[in-house]
């Protein structure tokens, strides 16, 4: 099963990439709200970001409250794992 688990570092890097893209295009859309190409780009990268956050949460715990599965949580377990900025790698 270990071969199927994505690398924590790679997932965090991807989350950073898609999060930057979402934030950057949001700034553009502030001044160009009718730009359909930018709106499509925003929707695509917002979807990729949500997928990446869900995948990270599945293997390593939630990074945001949006990916917390409260129904299946018997306690706040993310305190038990290394924090994303701590050493550890894959």
LINQUI-V100463 format. One record per pair of residues at least 24 apart in sequence whose ideal C-beta (glycine too) atoms are under 7 Angstrom apart, sorted by the first residue. I is the first residue (numbers start at 1). J is the second residue. Records with the same first field share a line. If there is no record, write none. Layout:
BEGIN
I->J / J
END
This chain:
BEGIN
5->59
6->55 / 59
7->90
8->60 / 88 / 89 / 90
9->89 / 90
11->52 / 55 / 56
12->84
14->52
15->49 / 52 / 53 / 56
18->45 / 48 / 49 / 52
19->49
21->45
22->46 / 49
END
